[in-house]
Amino acid sequence: MPSETVIPGPDVSAPAPRPERFTTDRDFWHGAELDLDAYLARVGLSGDLPPTLDTLRAVHRAHLAAIPFENLQIVLGRTIPLDVPSLVDKMVRRRRGGYC
């Protein structure tokens, strides 16, 4: 009977280290313009948020619970700016809803 070879993998029970920065040299999403602390406060999250699948699920759930869908801009015939500062201003600072 052939013996099984076990290849050790990463310890998935331990959280990944927090990155030193959230952006790269090719920051397509302009993450440096996001006020992450204000966003997390808006959706009701705080404390240690390691970059894990559980954290992603918690952020997604919190966003859906705190920031409703809103289509007022479209109904009023206004433009919908999608740059990061505009999104942060609308959904975080003015506590309005998001849109698709």
PyMOL commands that set and color helices and strands:
alter all, ss='L'
color gray80, all
select helices_A, chain A and resi 31-33+36-43+53-66+72-75+84-93
alter helices_A, ss='H'
color red, helices_A
deselect
rebuild
show_as cartoon
